Amino acid sequence: MRAALVFILLLGLLVGKVVQEHEQVQAMQLSDEAPAVAEQPLELTVHLKRVYLDGEESEEVVKELVFALEDFWAKYESWQLVDMDEDRLIFKKKVDDISPLLKMNGYFGITNDGTLSIFNGKPEESDVIQSFFQIDVKKLESSQHMRLMQGIPVKSKEEYAKVVESMKKYSIKKAK
């Protein structure tokens, strides 16, 4: 249903532009100006917002020349349309992976209060990107504690999930 509605809206935009160009051609022909250029494709600005498992968002802006609405819609069928106007569309997609930022520069560590967190760089010198839960550091083995103090690199979705899951058993349960 949503795809049909978007298709109808885009079709309406395209028809409006074609009618406008047709009127411009007629006006030029009546004024004996040079012949008009053939019909132009619809130019749209497309914003692609990606939301990653770690909460990070990225946005890419692309210009699209639309010759056929069916092709355009097929290209973005896996995206969710969240907003549009005459020449701009905003799509959003949930990505089943961690963000490129985390893969490049993310490290698991613990804050001064013992909260398991991901830092932008090594824990001792960087800012927290994401926080999870507080850990009872007394229950950690000394090697685990040292690894968290030095920073455990986050290179993949699997490593991300593995570290979070392995640290849950050390989390401090909040009183209800």
C-alpha positions in Angstrom: 0.0 0.0 0.0 2.8 2.4 1.0 4.7 1.7 -2.3 1.6 2.4 -4.3 1.0 5.7 -2.5 4.6 6.8 -3.1 4.4 5.7 -6.7 1.3 7.8 -7.2 2.9 10.8 -5.5 6.0 10.5 -7.7 3.9 10.1 -10.8 2.0 13.2 -9.8 5.3 15.1 -9.5 6.5 13.9 -12.8 3.3 14.7 -14.6 3.3 18.2 -13.1 6.9 18.8 -14.4 6.0 17.4 -17.8 2.9 19.7 -18.0 5.0 22.7 -16.9 7.7 21.9 -19.6 4.9 21.4 -22.2 3.5 24.9 -21.4 7.0 26.4 -21.6 7.5 24.8 -25.1 4.2 26.1 -26.3 5.1 29.6 -25.0 8.4 29.5 -26.8 6.9 28.3 -30.0 4.3 31.1 -29.9 7.1 33.7 -29.4 9.1 32.4 -32.3 12.1 31.6 -30.1 14.5 28.7 -30.8 12.9 25.2 -30.6 12.7 23.8 -27.1 14.9 21.0 -25.8 13.3 17.6 -25.5 11.6 16.6 -22.2 14.1 16.4 -19.3 14.2 13.7 -16.6 13.0 14.5 -13.1 15.9 15.5 -10.9 15.5 14.6 -7.2 17.7 15.0 -4.2 17.6 11.7 -2.2 18.7 11.6 1.4 19.6 8.1 2.6 19.7 7.7 6.4 21.2 4.6 7.8 20.6 3.6 11.5 23.1 1.0 12.9 22.8 -1.4 15.7 24.9 0.7 18.0 22.6 3.7 17.5 24.9 5.6 15.1 23.2 7.3 12.1 24.8 8.2 8.8 23.3 10.2 6.0 24.2 10.2 2.3 22.8 12.7 -0.1 22.6 11.8 -3.8 21.2 13.4 -6.9 19.0 11.2 -9.0 17.8 11.7 -12.6 14.6 9.8 -12.8 13.7 8.6 -16.3 11.2 5.9 -15.2 9.5 6.0 -11.8 9.3 2.2 -11.7 13.1 1.9 -11.9 13.5 4.6 -9.3 11.2 3.0 -6.9 12.7 -0.5 -7.5 16.1 1.0 -6.6 14.9 2.1 -3.2 12.4 -0.7 -2.4 14.4 -1.8 0.7 14.3 1.7 2.1 11.5 3.3 4.1 10.3 6.7 2.8 10.0 9.0 5.8 9.5 12.4 4.1 9.2 14.0 0.7 8.5 17.2 -1.1 8.6 18.4 -4.7 12.2 17.6 -5.4 13.6 15.9 -2.3 13.0 12.5 -0.7 14.2 11.1 2.6 14.6 7.4 3.0 15.6 5.5 6.1 17.0 2.0 6.6 18.0 0.0 9.7 21.3 -1.7 9.1 21.9 -5.0 10.8 25.5 -4.2 11.5 27.6 -1.9 13.7 28.5 1.5 12.3 31.7 2.2 10.3 32.8 4.5 13.1 32.8 1.7 15.6 34.6 -0.7 13.2 37.3 1.9 12.7 37.8 3.5 16.1 35.5 1.8 18.7 36.8 0.2 21.9 34.9 -1.5 24.7 36.0 -0.3 28.1 34.6 0.8 31.5 34.0 4.3 32.8 35.1 5.4 36.3 31.8 4.2 37.8 32.2 0.8 36.2 29.7 1.2 33.3 30.5 -1.0 30.2 30.8 1.5 27.4 32.2 1.9 23.9 34.7 4.7 23.4 35.8 6.6 20.3 39.4 5.5 20.6 41.1 4.0 23.7 39.1 4.3 26.9 41.7 6.3 28.8 41.8 9.1 26.2 38.5 9.2 24.5 34.8 10.0 24.7 32.0 7.5 25.3 29.9 6.7 22.2 27.5 4.2 23.8 26.9 3.0 27.4 25.4 -0.3 28.4 25.1 -1.3 32.1 27.2 -1.1 35.2 29.6 -3.9 36.0 30.5 -5.3 39.3 34.3 -5.0 38.7 35.0 -7.1 41.8 33.6 -10.1 40.1 35.7 -9.7 37.0 38.9 -11.7 36.5 41.9 -9.5 36.6 42.7 -10.2 33.0 39.2 -9.2 31.9 39.4 -6.0 34.0 42.8 -5.1 32.4 41.5 -5.8 28.9 38.5 -3.4 29.6 40.8 -0.8 31.0 43.1 -0.9 28.0 40.2 -1.2 25.5 38.8 -4.1 23.5 38.6 -3.2 19.8 35.2 -3.5 18.2 35.8 -4.8 14.7 32.6 -6.7 13.8 28.9 -7.1 14.8 29.8 -10.6 16.1 32.5 -9.2 18.4 30.2 -6.4 19.6 27.5 -8.9 20.5 30.0 -11.4 22.1 31.5 -8.8 24.5 28.1 -7.4 25.5 26.7 -10.9 26.2 29.8 -12.0 28.1 29.7 -8.9 30.3 26.0 -9.3 31.2 26.8 -11.9 33.9 28.8 -9.2 35.7 26.1 -6.5 35.5 24.9 -5.0 38.7 21.2 -5.7 39.1 19.2 -2.6 39.9 16.7 -2.9 42.9 13.1 -2.5 41.8 
